[in-house]
């Protein structure tokens, strides 16, 4: 048996990915105070990549195992589809991604599965999306922050900074569920946690700065353009995969809000 129960996914996929992102973290953090826009761009590109990776995993799991039960899967070995981020008995991203907190808007009663009659229930149904979908919007706002600044909203940078603090608070809650409730490790989640927390001081250093519309800091085009293209391809790939999954009537999302160890907050 491999040390710590690590399987081939760790050595072939997770380890190279983490090594690459560690280099990008190192590069971004060098500019945290001197050029926070550069730091923001690199972190947001990383955040988008992980969000699309998480969405790909979720859709694939739902296609392979309709009604996936994260507590008692019908195929514990995940022979039909095993995510790249499942690489040890104690590191199974499929568990946390498919658990109730994986859709925290529904978990806290803001969103409603399936919607319902009336505009409000319809809207609640429309926002019943996985957390990574919200993450795509969040990191896209960071990536294209100079465009967001065009909006005629008073104190917009300060409000966005408060939003970053809120995301940091939610990250603490998600991390608590990951480590102490599910007792698991998810490289997708932890990587996003690092980005979420790092963006708080980054945006703080940007509060009183202005930028050109196409300002991506000093990120070299040789890094920026391929990374943008990679995220775009992944985003399109996830969308096409999701549309394909709709052709399978069995691949309906079957999360349950009331599970052992969780409290149903809303209905």
C-alpha positions in Angstrom: 0.0 0.0 0.0 1.3 3.5 -0.9 2.2 5.8 2.0 -0.9 7.4 3.6 -3.0 5.4 1.2 -2.2 7.7 -1.8 -3.2 6.3 -5.2 -2.0 7.1 -8.7 -4.3 10.2 -8.9 -2.1 11.9 -6.4 1.2 11.3 -8.3 -0.1 11.7 -11.8 -2.5 14.7 -11.4 -2.8 16.2 -7.9 0.9 16.6 -7.2 1.8 18.3 -10.5 -1.2 20.6 -10.3 -0.4 21.6 -6.7 3.2 22.1 -7.6 2.2 24.5 -10.5 -0.3 26.4 -8.3 2.3 26.8 -5.6 4.6 28.5 -8.1 1.7 30.8 -9.1 1.0 31.6 -5.5 4.6 32.5 -4.9 4.5 34.7 -8.0 1.3 36.4 -7.0 2.3 37.0 -3.3 5.4 38.8 -4.4 3.1 41.6 -5.7 0.6 41.6 -2.8 1.7 45.1 -1.6 3.7 46.5 -4.5 1.3 45.8 -7.3 -1.9 44.2 -5.8 -3.7 44.2 -9.2 -1.1 41.7 -10.5 -1.7 39.6 -7.4 -5.5 39.8 -7.9 -5.3 38.7 -11.6 -3.2 35.6 -10.9 -5.3 34.6 -7.9 -8.6 35.1 -9.8 -7.3 33.0 -12.7 -6.4 30.2 -10.2 -9.8 30.5 -8.5 -11.6 30.2 -11.8 -9.6 27.1 -12.8 -10.5 25.4 -9.5 -14.2 26.4 -9.8 -14.5 24.9 -13.3 -12.6 21.8 -12.1 -15.1 21.4 -9.3 -18.1 21.9 -11.6 -16.7 19.3 -14.0 -16.4 16.8 -11.2 -19.9 17.5 -9.9 -21.6 17.1 -13.3 -19.6 13.9 -14.1 -20.5 12.4 -10.7 -24.2 13.1 -11.3 -24.0 11.6 -14.8 -22.2 8.4 -13.5 -24.1 8.0 -10.3 -27.6 9.7 -10.5 -28.8 10.4 -7.0 -25.3 10.2 -5.6 -25.3 9.6 -1.8 -22.1 11.1 -0.4 -22.6 9.3 2.9 -23.3 5.8 1.5 -22.3 5.6 -2.2 -23.5 2.6 -4.2 -20.0 2.2 -5.6 -17.4 3.2 -2.9 -14.5 2.5 -5.3 -16.0 4.9 -7.8 -15.2 2.5 -10.7 -17.5 4.2 -13.2 -16.0 7.6 -12.6 -13.4 8.6 -10.0 -12.6 12.3 -9.8 -8.9 13.3 -10.1 -9.2 14.9 -6.6 -10.2 11.6 -5.0 -6.7 10.3 -4.2 -6.8 8.7 -0.7 -9.3 7.3 1.7 -9.0 10.5 3.7 -9.0 12.8 0.6 -12.2 12.4 -1.4 -13.4 15.6 -3.0 -16.6 13.8 -4.2 -17.8 13.7 -0.6 -17.6 17.4 0.1 -18.6 18.6 -3.3 -21.8 16.5 -3.2 -22.6 17.2 0.5 -25.3 19.7 1.5 -22.9 22.6 2.2 -21.9 22.3 -1.4 -24.9 24.4 -2.2 -24.9 26.8 0.8 -27.6 29.0 -0.6 -30.0 26.1 -0.4 -28.5 24.9 2.9 -29.3 28.3 4.5 -32.8 28.5 2.9 -32.0 31.3 0.5 -32.4 29.1 -2.6 -35.1 26.4 -3.1 -34.6 23.1 -4.9 -37.0 23.0 -7.9 -38.3 26.5 -7.3 -42.1 26.7 -7.1 -45.1 28.8 -7.9 -44.7 32.6 -7.9 -41.8 34.8 -8.9 -40.0 34.6 -5.6 -40.0 30.8 -5.6 -39.0 30.8 -9.2 -36.1 33.1 -8.4 -35.1 30.9 -5.5 -35.0 27.9 -7.8 -32.8 29.8 -10.3 -30.2 30.6 -7.7 -30.0 27.0 -6.4 -26.6 26.4 -7.9 -23.4 24.7 -6.6 -21.0 26.9 -4.7 -18.4 26.8 -7.6 -20.9 28.5 -9.8 -21.0 31.4 -7.4 -17.2 31.2 -7.3 -17.0 31.7 -11.1 -19.0 34.9 -10.7 -16.9 36.0 -7.7 -13.5 35.3 -9.4 -14.6 36.8 -12.7 -15.4 40.0 -10.8 -11.9 40.0 -9.5 -10.4 39.3 -12.9 -12.3 42.1 -14.6 -12.3 44.4 -11.6 -11.4 47.6 -13.7 -14.6 47.0 -15.7 -16.6 46.6 -12.4 -15.3 50.0 -11.3 -17.2 51.6 -14.2 -20.5 51.0 -12.4 -21.9 54.2 -10.8 -22.1 52.7 -7.4 -21.0 54.8 -4.4 -18.2 53.3 -2.3 -18.0 50.3 -4.7 -14.4 49.4 -3.7 -15.3 49.4 -0.1 -18.4 47.4 -0.7 -16.4 44.9 -2.7 -13.9 44.6 0.1 -16.7 43.8 2.6 -17.9 41.2 0.1 -14.4 39.7 0.2 -14.6 39.6 4.0 -18.0 37.9 3.8 -16.5 35.3 1.4 -13.7 34.7 3.9 -16.2 34.1 6.7 -18.1 31.6 4.5 -14.8 30.0 3.7 -14.1 29.4 7.4 -17.6 27.8 7.8 -16.9 25.5 4.7 -13.5 24.6 6.1 -15.1 23.7 9.4 -17.5 21.4 7.7 -14.8 19.8 5.6 -12.3 19.1 8.4 -14.6 18.6 11.5 -18.0 17.4 10.1 -17.1 15.4 7.0 -13.5 14.7 8.4 -12.2 14.8 4.8 -9.7 16.6 2.7 -10.5 18.2 -0.6 -7.6 19.7 -2.6 -10.1 21.6 -4.8 -11.7 23.2 -1.8 -8.4 24.0 0.1 -6.9 25.6 -3.0 -9.9 27.9 -3.2 -9.7 28.6 0.5 -6.1 29.9 0.0 -7.2 32.1 -2.9 -10.3 33.5 -1.0 -8.2 34.5 2.1 -5.4 35.9 0.0 -7.8 38.2 -1.9 -8.8 40.0 1.2 -5.5 41.8 1.9 -5.1 42.1 -1.9 -8.3 44.1 -2.3 -7.5 46.1 0.8 -4.4 47.4 -0.8 -6.4 48.3 -3.9 -9.1 50.4 -2.2 -7.8 53.8 -3.2 -6.3 52.8 -6.6 -7.7 53.3 -10.1 -7.0 51.2 -13.1 -7.4 51.2 -16.9 -10.2 49.0 -18.3 -7.7 46.5 -19.7 -5.3 46.6 -16.8 -4.1 43.1 -15.9 -1.1 44.4 -13.8 2.3 43.3 -14.9 1.3 39.6 -15.5 3.4 38.6 -18.6 1.2 38.0 -21.7 2.9 34.6 -22.0 1.2 33.6 -18.7 -1.9 35.7 -18.9 -3.2 34.7 -22.4 -2.7 31.0 -22.1 -4.2 31.0 -18.6 -7.2 33.0 -19.8 -7.6 30.6 -22.7 -7.4 27.6 -20.4 -10.1 29.0 -18.1 -12.3 29.8 -21.1 -11.9 26.3 -22.5 -12.7 24.8 -19.2 -15.8 27.0 -18.8 -17.1 26.0 -22.2 -16.3 22.4 -21.5 -18.3 22.4 -18.3 -21.2 24.1 -20.0 -21.3 21.5 -22.8 -20.9 18.7 -20.3 -23.8 20.0 -18.3 -26.0 20.4 -21.4 -25.1 16.9 -22.4 -26.1 15.6 -18.9 -29.6 17.1 -19.4 -30.1 14.5 -22.1 -29.9 11.8 -19.4 -33.2 11.9 -17.4 -31.6 10.0 -14.6 -28.9 12.5 -13.9 -31.0 14.7 -11.7 -29.3 16.3 -8.7 -30.4 14.4 -5.6 -28.8 16.2 -2.7 -30.7 16.0 0.6 -30.7 18.9 3.0 -31.4 16.8 6.0 -28.5 14.4 6.5 -27.0 13.0 9.7 -24.6 15.6 11.1 -26.4 18.6 9.3 -29.2 20.8 10.4 -31.9 21.7 7.9 -31.9 25.5 8.0 -34.4 26.3 5.2 -37.0 24.6 3.0 
